[in-house]
Each structure stands twice: as structure tokens, then as C-alpha cells.
Amino acid sequence: MANTYTQLYIHLVFAVHGRERLIKEPIRERLQQYICGIVREKRHKPLAIYCMPDHLHLLVGLHPDQAIADLVRDIKGNSSTWLNENRLLFTRFEWQRGYGAFSYAKSQLDAVVQYIQRQPEHHARVSFREEYTALLRKFAVEYNERYVFEWVE
């Protein structure tokens, strides 16, 4: 798109279906690399990623030619298919419906990248539910607790 100039940074968060802890350490790196490949293929820029066993954090520099919902659909669909076709798990894999998308300014990127890279340490103190609802409150996103993922305690 000629004469289009953007600076869009989006932090995506979504969960494994049923919040099952399926993303184990042996496949985590491979899955992250695969997802970053999807992001690059769609002309976005992956800035940080961390797959926890039951959810994912991804920071992207968003290209204006694709809507966020379409990018998330492509990531979820392609990564699920890849995991299942390559039989990288002992069970069928799928992502839960829905996602969070939070925008940041360029001046905030270093802090967001560090936050994403430190997910294991963060979740030693804070549950995913607490983290996700805190993000929704921080960004003043109205939500109904009934429709915020399927929580498994």
C-alpha cells in the first residue's frame, strides 16, 4: 500500500484449549520458531514470544495489510495443524477460542519484551487468570468473566 506509514505494536495472548498444559519444554522452542515464521510470512515482525505450557504471549510489529483477528486465526490454525500433523504431542492440540490484543508505544517495547521473556519467573508468582484479568483491567477492556477463556484450576 503506497504512502502508508504505521507503527503498530501488539501484544497477543491466547490459551491452549481447556487450558491443558501441553506445550512442554521439548517442543516449546520449535513451536515458537514455527509461529514466528507464520508472523514473518504475513509480513509482520515478531519482537518477542514465549509459549508457556498452557498459553502464549507474542509481541508483533503489525503490518497494516492484515487485521489482528486474521493474524491470530492464521497463527492458531497453522500452528495447530503443524503440531498435529507432525505428532509432536501425545494428544490432539488446539487453541482456545478468543484472544487478547493489547497495543503499546515504541517507548514501552523494551519493558514488554522483558515481560514476555520472563514468563516462567512471572508465573511462579502469578496465575494466568490473574495475569490475564490484570491486563484487561490495565487496558480498561470491558469483559464478562463468563466469557474470558475456560479456566481450569
KEMAR-153683 format. One record per residue (C-alpha): x, y, z. Coordinates in steps of 0.25 Angstrom, whole numbers. Example, Ala and Ser with C-alpha at 12.3 -4.5 7.8 and 13.67 -1.06 7.14 Angstrom:
<c1: 49&c2: -18&c3: 31>
<c1: 55&c2: -4&c3: 29>
REM end
This chain:
<c1: 0&c2: 0&c3: 0>
<c1: 7&c2: 13&c3: -5>
<c1: 8&c2: 24&c3: 4>
<c1: 4&c2: 16&c3: 17>
<c1: 13&c2: 18&c3: 29>
<c1: 10&c2: 11&c3: 42>
<c1: 16&c2: 8&c3: 55>
<c1: 7&c2: -3&c3: 62>
<c1: 12&c2: -12&c3: 73>
<c1: 2&c2: -22&c3: 78>
<c1: 4&c2: -32&c3: 90>
<c1: -5&c2: -44&c3: 87>
<c1: -9&c2: -54&c3: 98>
<c1: -17&c2: -67&c3: 96>
<c1: -18&c2: -80&c3: 102>
<c1: -18&c2: -95&c3: 100>
<c1: -31&c2: -101&c3: 98>
<c1: -37&c2: -105&c3: 112>
<c1: -24&c2: -99&c3: 118>
<c1: -17&c2: -112&c3: 117>
<c1: -2&c2: -111&c3: 120>
<c1: 2&c2: -117&c3: 106>
<c1: 14&c2: -108&c3: 102>
<c1: 25&c2: -115&c3: 109>
<c1: 39&c2: -111&c3: 108>
<c1: 44&c2: -121&c3: 97>
<c1: 34&c2: -114&c3: 87>
<c1: 34&c2: -100&c3: 92>
<c1: 45&c2: -95&c3: 84>
<c1: 41&c2: -102&c3: 71>
<c1: 27&c2: -96&c3: 73>
<c1: 32&c2: -82&c3: 76>
<c1: 40&c2: -83&c3: 63>
<c1: 29&c2: -88&c3: 55>
<c1: 19&c2: -77&c3: 60>
<c1: 30&c2: -66&c3: 57>
<c1: 31&c2: -72&c3: 43>
<c1: 16&c2: -70&c3: 41>
<c1: 17&c2: -56&c3: 46>
<c1: 28&c2: -53&c3: 37>
<c1: 21&c2: -59&c3: 25>
<c1: 9&c2: -50&c3: 27>
<c1: 19&c2: -38&c3: 27>
<c1: 18&c2: -35&c3: 42>
<c1: 31&c2: -34&c3: 51>
<c1: 32&c2: -44&c3: 62>
<c1: 38&c2: -36&c3: 74>
<c1: 36&c2: -46&c3: 86>
<c1: 30&c2: -59&c3: 88>
<c1: 28&c2: -69&c3: 100>
<c1: 20&c2: -81&c3: 100>
<c1: 16&c2: -85&c3: 114>
<c1: 10&c2: -99&c3: 115>
<c1: -4&c2: -94&c3: 115>
<c1: -3&c2: -81&c3: 108>
<c1: 5&c2: -72&c3: 99>
<c1: 10&c2: -57&c3: 99>
<c1: 14&c2: -51&c3: 85>
<c1: 18&c2: -37&c3: 82>
<c1: 18&c2: -33&c3: 68>
<c1: 20&c2: -21&c3: 59>
<c1: 7&c2: -21&c3: 52>
<c1: 7&c2: -19&c3: 37>
<c1: -5&c2: -11&c3: 33>
<c1: -9&c2: -20&c3: 22>
<c1: -15&c2: -31&c3: 31>
<c1: -25&c2: -30&c3: 42>
<c1: -21&c2: -35&c3: 56>
<c1: -32&c2: -45&c3: 56>
<c1: -27&c2: -51&c3: 43>
<c1: -13&c2: -52&c3: 48>
<c1: -18&c2: -59&c3: 61>
<c1: -26&c2: -68&c3: 52>
<c1: -14&c2: -71&c3: 43>
<c1: -5&c2: -74&c3: 55>
<c1: -15&c2: -83&c3: 63>
<c1: -19&c2: -91&c3: 51>
<c1: -6&c2: -93&c3: 45>
<c1: 1&c2: -96&c3: 58>
<c1: -9&c2: -106&c3: 62>
<c1: -9&c2: -113&c3: 49>
<c1: 7&c2: -113&c3: 49>
<c1: 7&c2: -119&c3: 63>
<c1: -4&c2: -130&c3: 60>
<c1: 2&c2: -134&c3: 46>
<c1: 16&c2: -135&c3: 52>
<c1: 10&c2: -143&c3: 64>
<c1: 19&c2: -134&c3: 73>
<c1: 9&c2: -137&c3: 85>
<c1: 3&c2: -149&c3: 91>
<c1: -11&c2: -143&c3: 88>
<c1: -18&c2: -135&c3: 78>
<c1: -15&c2: -120&c3: 80>
<c1: -24&c2: -108&c3: 78>
<c1: -24&c2: -93&c3: 83>
<c1: -36&c2: -88&c3: 91>
<c1: -45&c2: -78&c3: 85>
<c1: -43&c2: -64&c3: 87>
<c1: -30&c2: -56&c3: 90>
<c1: -25&c2: -43&c3: 96>
<c1: -19&c2: -32&c3: 88>
<c1: -12&c2: -20&c3: 95>
<c1: -5&c2: -8&c3: 88>
<c1: 8&c2: -2&c3: 92>
<c1: 16&c2: 10&c3: 89>
<c1: 30&c2: 9&c3: 83>
<c1: 36&c2: 14&c3: 97>
<c1: 29&c2: 3&c3: 104>
<c1: 35&c2: -9&c3: 95>
<c1: 47&c2: -12&c3: 104>
<c1: 39&c2: -14&c3: 116>
<c1: 28&c2: -23&c3: 109>
<c1: 39&c2: -31&c3: 102>
<c1: 46&c2: -34&c3: 116>
<c1: 32&c2: -37&c3: 122>
<c1: 29&c2: -47&c3: 111>
<c1: 43&c2: -53&c3: 112>
<c1: 42&c2: -55&c3: 127>
<c1: 28&c2: -62&c3: 127>
<c1: 33&c2: -74&c3: 135>
<c1: 38&c2: -66&c3: 146>
<c1: 25&c2: -57&c3: 146>
<c1: 16&c2: -70&c3: 147>
<c1: 24&c2: -75&c3: 159>
<c1: 16&c2: -63&c3: 166>
<c1: 4&c2: -60&c3: 158>
<c1: -6&c2: -70&c3: 151>
<c1: -10&c2: -68&c3: 137>
<c1: -24&c2: -64&c3: 141>
<c1: -19&c2: -53&c3: 150>
<c1: -9&c2: -48&c3: 139>
<c1: -19&c2: -48&c3: 128>
<c1: -30&c2: -41&c3: 136>
<c1: -20&c2: -31&c3: 141>
<c1: -16&c2: -28&c3: 126>
<c1: -31&c2: -26&c3: 123>
<c1: -32&c2: -16&c3: 135>
<c1: -19&c2: -9&c3: 132>
<c1: -24&c2: -6&c3: 117>
<c1: -39&c2: -3&c3: 122>
<c1: -45&c2: -14&c3: 114>
<c1: -59&c2: -17&c3: 118>
<c1: -61&c2: -32&c3: 119>
<c1: -71&c2: -42&c3: 125>
<c1: -63&c2: -53&c3: 134>
<c1: -72&c2: -64&c3: 128>
<c1: -66&c2: -61&c3: 114>
<c1: -51&c2: -60&c3: 118>
<c1: -45&c2: -73&c3: 114>
<c1: -49&c2: -86&c3: 120>
<c1: -42&c2: -86&c3: 133>
<c1: -36&c2: -99&c3: 139>
<c1: -32&c2: -99&c3: 153>
REM end
